Amino acid sequence: MSLEEMRDVDIRQVDRSSLADLRDIHVKKDSHNQPDIQDLLKQTANLYMYRVGEIVVAFDYSNNGKTVNDTFALMVQSGM
């Protein structure tokens, strides 16, 4: 499945049993301290969608240089 196809999977129609449980994913870093995508692809069939138990979680990635922690801190500061 291509990255575009992974991104376009409908969260309402995905087969939960086909998704990796996020708690079982171990992110390794490459030589540039970035997530090792090839290793992630060995652990999951879709880089954009996981599950946590029975809950399906969809991810959206951006190239803005902010980490998840940075974004979460901004959400907390804004009162979300």
Biopython code that builds the backbone (N, CA, C, O; Angstrom):
import numpy as np
from Bio.PDB.StructureBuilder import StructureBuilder

atoms = [
    (1, "MET", "N", (0.857, -1.172, 0.000)),
    (1, "MET", "CA", (0.000, 0.000, 0.000)),
    (1, "MET", "C", (0.906, 1.238, 0.000)),
    (1, "MET", "O", (1.878, 1.298, 0.753)),
    (2, "SER", "N", (0.588, 2.212, -0.836)),
    (2, "SER", "CA", (1.386, 3.435, -0.905)),
    (2, "SER", "C", (1.049, 4.352, 0.275)),
    (2, "SER", "O", (0.039, 4.158, 0.953)),
    (3, "LEU", "N", (1.899, 5.346, 0.511)),
    (3, "LEU", "CA", (1.631, 6.302, 1.591)),
    (3, "LEU", "C", (0.316, 7.036, 1.368)),
    (3, "LEU", "O", (-0.427, 7.291, 2.316)),
    (4, "GLU", "N", (0.029, 7.375, 0.121)),
    (4, "GLU", "CA", (-1.225, 8.066, -0.192)),
    (4, "GLU", "C", (-2.429, 7.174, 0.114)),
    (4, "GLU", "O", (-3.434, 7.639, 0.652)),
    (5, "GLU", "N", (-2.319, 5.898, -0.231)),
    (5, "GLU", "CA", (-3.411, 4.962, 0.062)),
    (5, "GLU", "C", (-3.579, 4.789, 1.568)),
    (5, "GLU", "O", (-4.705, 4.717, 2.059)),
    (6, "MET", "N", (-2.473, 4.722, 2.301)),
    (6, "MET", "CA", (-2.544, 4.620, 3.766)),
    (6, "MET", "C", (-3.264, 5.829, 4.339)),
    (6, "MET", "O", (-4.139, 5.692, 5.193)),
    (7, "ARG", "N", (-2.892, 7.013, 3.867)),
    (7, "ARG", "CA", (-3.468, 8.261, 4.368)),
    (7, "ARG", "C", (-4.962, 8.336, 4.081)),
    (7, "ARG", "O", (-5.720, 8.892, 4.877)),
    (8, "ASP", "N", (-5.390, 7.782, 2.950)),
    (8, "ASP", "CA", (-6.774, 7.931, 2.512)),
    (8, "ASP", "C", (-7.732, 6.869, 3.052)),
    (8, "ASP", "O", (-8.914, 6.887, 2.711)),
    (9, "VAL", "N", (-7.249, 5.948, 3.885)),
    (9, "VAL", "CA", (-8.132, 4.932, 4.465)),
    (9, "VAL", "C", (-9.179, 5.634, 5.334)),
    (9, "VAL", "O", (-8.845, 6.511, 6.131)),
    (10, "ASP", "N", (-10.430, 5.246, 5.176)),
    (10, "ASP", "CA", (-11.542, 5.830, 5.932)),
    (10, "ASP", "C", (-11.581, 5.209, 7.331)),
    (10, "ASP", "O", (-11.768, 4.001, 7.474)),
    (11, "ILE", "N", (-11.409, 6.023, 8.335)),
    (11, "ILE", "CA", (-11.384, 5.540, 9.718)),
    (11, "ILE", "C", (-12.693, 4.850, 10.098)),
    (11, "ILE", "O", (-12.702, 3.983, 10.972)),
    (12, "ARG", "N", (-13.785, 5.220, 9.458)),
    (12, "ARG", "CA", (-15.091, 4.623, 9.771)),
    (12, "ARG", "C", (-15.272, 3.247, 9.152)),
    (12, "ARG", "O", (-16.166, 2.501, 9.550)),
    (13, "GLN", "N", (-14.426, 2.902, 8.174)),
    (13, "GLN", "CA", (-14.599, 1.639, 7.472)),
    (13, "GLN", "C", (-13.419, 0.687, 7.622)),
    (13, "GLN", "O", (-13.440, -0.409, 7.063)),
    (14, "VAL", "N", (-12.394, 1.085, 8.366)),
    (14, "VAL", "CA", (-11.205, 0.249, 8.491)),
    (14, "VAL", "C", (-11.491, -0.981, 9.357)),
    (14, "VAL", "O", (-12.250, -0.906, 10.323)),
    (15, "ASP", "N", (-10.887, -2.091, 9.007)),
    (15, "ASP", "CA", (-10.976, -3.317, 9.793)),
    (15, "ASP", "C", (-10.008, -3.186, 10.974)),
    (15, "ASP", "O", (-8.792, -3.223, 10.783)),
    (16, "ARG", "N", (-10.532, -3.037, 12.176)),
    (16, "ARG", "CA", (-9.688, -2.823, 13.364)),
    (16, "ARG", "C", (-8.648, -3.911, 13.546)),
    (16, "ARG", "O", (-7.539, -3.647, 14.010)),
    (17, "SER", "N", (-9.001, -5.125, 13.183)),
    (17, "SER", "CA", (-8.065, -6.230, 13.382)),
    (17, "SER", "C", (-6.849, -6.127, 12.454)),
    (17, "SER", "O", (-5.838, -6.792, 12.679)),
    (18, "SER", "N", (-6.949, -5.295, 11.412)),
    (18, "SER", "CA", (-5.816, -5.127, 10.496)),
    (18, "SER", "C", (-4.819, -4.083, 10.991)),
    (18, "SER", "O", (-3.736, -3.938, 10.423)),
    (19, "LEU", "N", (-5.182, -3.354, 12.052)),
    (19, "LEU", "CA", (-4.330, -2.278, 12.561)),
    (19, "LEU", "C", (-3.441, -2.757, 13.694)),
    (19, "LEU", "O", (-3.840, -3.589, 14.509)),
    (20, "ALA", "N", (-2.230, -2.217, 13.733)),
    (20, "ALA", "CA", (-1.312, -2.516, 14.829)),
    (20, "ALA", "C", (-1.741, -1.735, 16.061)),
    (20, "ALA", "O", (-2.226, -0.609, 15.953)),
    (21, "ASP", "N", (-1.561, -2.334, 17.230)),
    (21, "ASP", "CA", (-1.844, -1.636, 18.485)),
    (21, "ASP", "C", (-0.665, -0.716, 18.768)),
    (21, "ASP", "O", (0.481, -1.161, 18.822)),
    (22, "LEU", "N", (-0.952, 0.557, 18.948)),
    (22, "LEU", "CA", (0.082, 1.569, 19.153)),
    (22, "LEU", "C", (0.976, 1.240, 20.347)),
    (22, "LEU", "O", (2.153, 1.601, 20.364)),
    (23, "ARG", "N", (0.423, 0.564, 21.330)),
    (23, "ARG", "CA", (1.213, 0.215, 22.524)),
    (23, "ARG", "C", (2.297, -0.808, 22.214)),
    (23, "ARG", "O", (3.236, -0.976, 22.993)),
    (24, "ASP", "N", (2.172, -1.496, 21.072)),
    (24, "ASP", "CA", (3.158, -2.513, 20.684)),
    (24, "ASP", "C", (4.205, -1.988, 19.708)),
    (24, "ASP", "O", (5.130, -2.715, 19.343)),
    (25, "ILE", "N", (4.070, -0.738, 19.283)),
    (25, "ILE", "CA", (4.995, -0.159, 18.313)),
    (25, "ILE", "C", (6.206, 0.410, 19.043)),
    (25, "ILE", "O", (6.064, 1.136, 20.027)),
    (26, "HIS", "N", (7.381, 0.079, 18.560)),
    (26, "HIS", "CA", (8.628, 0.597, 19.125)),
    (26, "HIS", "C", (9.340, 1.376, 18.031)),
    (26, "HIS", "O", (9.815, 0.804, 17.051)),
    (27, "VAL", "N", (9.407, 2.698, 18.215)),
    (27, "VAL", "CA", (9.977, 3.571, 17.190)),
    (27, "VAL", "C", (11.492, 3.639, 17.352)),
    (27, "VAL", "O", (12.013, 4.074, 18.379)),
    (28, "LYS", "N", (12.175, 3.194, 16.306)),
    (28, "LYS", "CA", (13.636, 3.305, 16.274)),
    (28, "LYS", "C", (13.995, 4.552, 15.478)),
    (28, "LYS", "O", (13.247, 4.968, 14.593)),
    (29, "LYS", "N", (15.126, 5.139, 15.790)),
    (29, "LYS", "CA", (15.591, 6.333, 15.076)),
    (29, "LYS", "C", (16.669, 5.937, 14.072)),
    (29, "LYS", "O", (17.433, 4.999, 14.302)),
    (30, "ASP", "N", (16.720, 6.660, 12.961)),
    (30, "ASP", "CA", (17.771, 6.426, 11.975)),
    (30, "ASP", "C", (18.997, 7.271, 12.319)),
    (30, "ASP", "O", (19.047, 7.890, 13.382)),
    (31, "SER", "N", (19.968, 7.298, 11.439)),
    (31, "SER", "CA", (21.215, 8.018, 11.709)),
    (31, "SER", "C", (21.026, 9.533, 11.792)),
    (31, "SER", "O", (21.906, 10.235, 12.290)),
    (32, "HIS", "N", (19.892, 10.043, 11.313)),
    (32, "HIS", "CA", (19.592, 11.476, 11.378)),
    (32, "HIS", "C", (18.617, 11.795, 12.513)),
    (32, "HIS", "O", (18.031, 12.876, 12.553)),
    (33, "ASN", "N", (18.449, 10.836, 13.437)),
    (33, "ASN", "CA", (17.564, 10.971, 14.589)),
    (33, "ASN", "C", (16.097, 11.150, 14.182)),
    (33, "ASN", "O", (15.319, 11.782, 14.896)),
    (34, "GLN", "N", (15.735, 10.592, 13.040)),
    (34, "GLN", "CA", (14.364, 10.600, 12.550)),
    (34, "GLN", "C", (13.783, 9.193, 12.704)),
    (34, "GLN", "O", (14.535, 8.219, 12.749)),
    (35, "PRO", "N", (12.469, 9.074, 12.784)),
    (35, "PRO", "CA", (11.879, 7.730, 12.865)),
    (35, "PRO", "C", (12.314, 6.874, 11.674)),
    (35, "PRO", "O", (12.323, 7.338, 10.534)),
    (36, "ASP", "N", (12.668, 5.638, 11.949)),
    (36, "ASP", "CA", (13.075, 4.692, 10.903)),
    (36, "ASP", "C", (11.805, 4.146, 10.254)),
    (36, "ASP", "O", (11.171, 3.232, 10.782)),
    (37, "ILE", "N", (11.442, 4.711, 9.109)),
    (37, "ILE", "CA", (10.186, 4.368, 8.429)),
    (37, "ILE", "C", (10.146, 2.902, 8.023)),
    (37, "ILE", "O", (9.109, 2.252, 8.153)),
    (38, "GLN", "N", (11.254, 2.378, 7.536)),
    (38, "GLN", "CA", (11.284, 0.967, 7.119)),
    (38, "GLN", "C", (11.004, 0.048, 8.305)),
    (38, "GLN", "O", (10.299, -0.952, 8.166)),
    (39, "ASP", "N", (11.550, 0.382, 9.464)),
    (39, "ASP", "CA", (11.280, -0.417, 10.659)),
    (39, "ASP", "C", (9.815, -0.295, 11.067)),
    (39, "ASP", "O", (9.200, -1.285, 11.463)),
    (40, "LEU", "N", (9.251, 0.912, 10.972)),
    (40, "LEU", "CA", (7.829, 1.093, 11.297)),
    (40, "LEU", "C", (6.942, 0.276, 10.360)),
    (40, "LEU", "O", (5.945, -0.305, 10.787)),
    (41, "LEU", "N", (7.315, 0.237, 9.076)),
    (41, "LEU", "CA", (6.513, -0.525, 8.107)),
    (41, "LEU", "C", (6.549, -2.023, 8.385)),
    (41, "LEU", "O", (5.636, -2.744, 7.983)),
    (42, "LYS", "N", (7.581, -2.498, 9.061)),
    (42, "LYS", "CA", (7.634, -3.910, 9.455)),
    (42, "LYS", "C", (6.671, -4.188, 10.607)),
    (42, "LYS", "O", (6.241, -5.325, 10.803)),
    (43, "GLN", "N", (6.335, -3.144, 11.367)),
    (43, "GLN", "CA", (5.490, -3.305, 12.548)),
    (43, "GLN", "C", (4.018, -2.996, 12.293)),
    (43, "GLN", "O", (3.154, -3.417, 13.062)),
    (44, "THR", "N", (3.730, -2.272, 11.231)),
    (44, "THR", "CA", (2.359, -1.866, 10.964)),
    (44, "THR", "C", (2.108, -1.801, 9.462)),
    (44, "THR", "O", (3.030, -1.568, 8.681)),
    (45, "ALA", "N", (0.879, -2.004, 9.070)),
    (45, "ALA", "CA", (0.524, -1.934, 7.651)),
    (45, "ALA", "C", (0.121, -0.519, 7.241)),
    (45, "ALA", "O", (0.023, -0.227, 6.049)),
    (46, "ASN", "N", (-0.111, 0.359, 8.211)),
    (46, "ASN", "CA", (-0.562, 1.712, 7.895)),
    (46, "ASN", "C", (0.092, 2.701, 8.865)),
    (46, "ASN", "O", (-0.141, 2.644, 10.072)),
    (47, "LEU", "N", (0.909, 3.605, 8.324)),
    (47, "LEU", "CA", (1.593, 4.598, 9.153)),
    (47, "LEU", "C", (0.667, 5.705, 9.643)),
    (47, "LEU", "O", (1.045, 6.489, 10.513)),
    (48, "TYR", "N", (-0.541, 5.776, 9.090)),
    (48, "TYR", "CA", (-1.476, 6.841, 9.430)),
    (48, "TYR", "C", (-2.582, 6.394, 10.382)),
    (48, "TYR", "O", (-3.319, 7.227, 10.908)),
    (49, "MET", "N", (-2.702, 5.095, 10.606)),
    (49, "MET", "CA", (-3.813, 4.615, 11.419)),
    (49, "MET", "C", (-3.371, 3.448, 12.294)),
    (49, "MET", "O", (-2.737, 2.501, 11.828)),
    (50, "TYR", "N", (-3.718, 3.542, 13.560)),
    (50, "TYR", "CA", (-3.388, 2.516, 14.547)),
    (50, "TYR", "C", (-4.623, 2.289, 15.397)),
    (50, "TYR", "O", (-5.672, 2.897, 15.186)),
    (51, "ARG", "N", (-4.470, 1.417, 16.341)),
    (51, "ARG", "CA", (-5.510, 1.282, 17.368)),
    (51, "ARG", "C", (-4.825, 1.263, 18.723)),
    (51, "ARG", "O", (-3.649, 0.921, 18.841)),
    (52, "VAL", "N", (-5.579, 1.635, 19.732)),
    (52, "VAL", "CA", (-5.159, 1.511, 21.121)),
    (52, "VAL", "C", (-6.264, 0.710, 21.776)),
    (52, "VAL", "O", (-7.329, 1.246, 22.084)),
    (53, "GLY", "N", (-6.014, -0.582, 21.991)),
    (53, "GLY", "CA", (-7.086, -1.476, 22.410)),
    (53, "GLY", "C", (-8.088, -1.579, 21.274)),
    (53, "GLY", "O", (-7.738, -2.008, 20.175)),
    (54, "GLU", "N", (-9.319, -1.193, 21.526)),
    (54, "GLU", "CA", (-10.364, -1.241, 20.502)),
    (54, "GLU", "C", (-10.617, 0.121, 19.855)),
    (54, "GLU", "O", (-11.465, 0.233, 18.969)),
    (55, "ILE", "N", (-9.895, 1.151, 20.286)),
    (55, "ILE", "CA", (-10.082, 2.502, 19.764)),
    (55, "ILE", "C", (-9.164, 2.720, 18.555)),
    (55, "ILE", "O", (-7.956, 2.500, 18.645)),
    (56, "VAL", "N", (-9.731, 3.147, 17.436)),
    (56, "VAL", "CA", (-8.952, 3.445, 16.235)),
    (56, "VAL", "C", (-8.476, 4.894, 16.312)),
    (56, "VAL", "O", (-9.253, 5.801, 16.612)),
    (57, "VAL", "N", (-7.181, 5.096, 16.035)),
    (57, "VAL", "CA", (-6.564, 6.418, 16.098)),
    (57, "VAL", "C", (-5.945, 6.720, 14.744)),
    (57, "VAL", "O", (-5.174, 5.921, 14.213)),
    (58, "ALA", "N", (-6.286, 7.885, 14.184)),
    (58, "ALA", "CA", (-5.720, 8.306, 12.901)),
    (58, "ALA", "C", (-4.713, 9.422, 13.153)),
    (58, "ALA", "O", (-4.939, 10.292, 13.994)),
    (59, "PHE", "N", (-3.602, 9.394, 12.424)),
    (59, "PHE", "CA", (-2.554, 10.393, 12.544)),
    (59, "PHE", "C", (-2.501, 11.230, 11.281)),
    (59, "PHE", "O", (-2.822, 10.763, 10.188)),
    (60, "ASP", "N", (-2.092, 12.465, 11.454)),
    (60, "ASP", "CA", (-1.821, 13.355, 10.329)),
    (60, "ASP", "C", (-0.463, 13.969, 10.606)),
    (60, "ASP", "O", (-0.226, 14.484, 11.699)),
    (61, "TYR", "N", (0.420, 13.920, 9.640)),
    (61, "TYR", "CA", (1.780, 14.405, 9.819)),
    (61, "TYR", "C", (1.960, 15.733, 9.108)),
    (61, "TYR", "O", (1.382, 15.964, 8.046)),
    (62, "SER", "N", (2.760, 16.598, 9.697)),
    (62, "SER", "CA", (3.062, 17.870, 9.044)),
    (62, "SER", "C", (4.572, 18.078, 9.042)),
    (62, "SER", "O", (5.301, 17.468, 9.824)),
    (63, "ASN", "N", (5.009, 18.923, 8.178)),
    (63, "ASN", "CA", (6.435, 19.214, 8.039)),
    (63, "ASN", "C", (6.739, 20.608, 8.568)),
    (63, "ASN", "O", (7.432, 21.381, 7.907)),
    (64, "ASN", "N", (6.230, 20.940, 9.754)),
    (64, "ASN", "CA", (6.419, 22.286, 10.270)),
    (64, "ASN", "C", (7.534, 22.381, 11.310)),
    (64, "ASN", "O", (7.771, 23.457, 11.859)),
    (65, "GLY", "N", (8.214, 21.286, 11.586)),
    (65, "GLY", "CA", (9.327, 21.305, 12.527)),
    (65, "GLY", "C", (8.920, 21.184, 13.983)),
    (65, "GLY", "O", (9.784, 21.101, 14.856)),
    (66, "LYS", "N", (7.614, 21.171, 14.268)),
    (66, "LYS", "CA", (7.149, 21.055, 15.652)),
    (66, "LYS", "C", (6.995, 19.586, 16.023)),
    (66, "LYS", "O", (6.568, 18.769, 15.206)),
    (67, "THR", "N", (7.343, 19.264, 17.247)),
    (67, "THR", "CA", (7.160, 17.904, 17.742)),
    (67, "THR", "C", (5.744, 17.741, 18.278)),
    (67, "THR", "O", (5.011, 18.718, 18.430)),
    (68, "VAL", "N", (5.372, 16.516, 18.559)),
    (68, "VAL", "CA", (4.075, 16.245, 19.179)),
    (68, "VAL", "C", (3.989, 16.966, 20.526)),
    (68, "VAL", "O", (2.951, 17.533, 20.867)),
    (69, "ASN", "N", (5.081, 16.943, 21.285)),
    (69, "ASN", "CA", (5.097, 17.626, 22.586)),
    (69, "ASN", "C", (4.882, 19.129, 22.427)),
    (69, "ASN", "O", (4.141, 19.732, 23.203)),
    (70, "ASP", "N", (5.527, 19.744, 21.422)),
    (70, "ASP", "CA", (5.334, 21.181, 21.175)),
    (70, "ASP", "C", (3.869, 21.485, 20.884)),
    (70, "ASP", "O", (3.294, 22.421, 21.441)),
    (71, "THR", "N", (3.278, 20.688, 20.011)),
    (71, "THR", "CA", (1.888, 20.902, 19.617)),
    (71, "THR", "C", (0.943, 20.688, 20.794)),
    (71, "THR", "O", (-0.005, 21.451, 20.976)),
    (72, "PHE", "N", (1.197, 19.653, 21.593)),
    (72, "PHE", "CA", (0.353, 19.385, 22.758)),
    (72, "PHE", "C", (0.458, 20.537, 23.754)),
    (72, "PHE", "O", (-0.552, 20.956, 24.320)),
    (73, "ALA", "N", (1.666, 21.053, 23.975)),
    (73, "ALA", "CA", (1.847, 22.187, 24.897)),
    (73, "ALA", "C", (1.058, 23.406, 24.426)),
    (73, "ALA", "O", (0.465, 24.116, 25.238)),
    (74, "LEU", "N", (1.052, 23.646, 23.119)),
    (74, "LEU", "CA", (0.264, 24.771, 22.590)),
    (74, "LEU", "C", (-1.222, 24.559, 22.815)),
    (74, "LEU", "O", (-1.939, 25.510, 23.129)),
    (75, "MET", "N", (-1.701, 23.327, 22.659)),
    (75, "MET", "CA", (-3.111, 23.016, 22.896)),
    (75, "MET", "C", (-3.469, 23.275, 24.360)),
    (75, "MET", "O", (-4.516, 23.856, 24.646)),
    (76, "VAL", "N", (-2.620, 22.855, 25.276)),
    (76, "VAL", "CA", (-2.875, 23.044, 26.707)),
    (76, "VAL", "C", (-2.891, 24.534, 27.034)),
    (76, "VAL", "O", (-3.763, 25.005, 27.763)),
    (77, "GLN", "N", (-1.929, 25.268, 26.496)),
    (77, "GLN", "CA", (-1.855, 26.709, 26.756)),
    (77, "GLN", "C", (-3.068, 27.446, 26.231)),
    (77, "GLN", "O", (-3.489, 28.446, 26.811)),
    (78, "SER", "N", (-3.637, 26.959, 25.133)),
    (78, "SER", "CA", (-4.791, 27.638, 24.548)),
    (78, "SER", "C", (-6.102, 27.232, 25.215)),
    (78, "SER", "O", (-7.155, 27.789, 24.905)),
    (79, "GLY", "N", (-6.042, 26.265, 26.128)),
    (79, "GLY", "CA", (-7.236, 25.852, 26.850)),
    (79, "GLY", "C", (-8.053, 24.785, 26.159)),
    (79, "GLY", "O", (-9.207, 24.566, 26.526)),
    (80, "MET", "N", (-7.495, 24.121, 25.179)),
    (80, "MET", "CA", (-8.220, 23.059, 24.470)),
    (80, "MET", "C", (-8.361, 21.846, 25.340)),
    (80, "MET", "O", (-8.943, 20.847, 24.918)),
]
sb = StructureBuilder()
sb.init_structure("model")
sb.init_model(0)
sb.init_chain("A")
sb.init_seg("    ")
for serial, (resi, resn, name, xyz) in enumerate(atoms, 1):
    if name == "N":
        sb.init_residue(resn, " ", resi, " ")
    sb.init_atom(name, np.array(xyz, "f"), 0.0, 1.0, " ", f" {name:<3s}", serial, name[0])
structure = sb.get_structure()
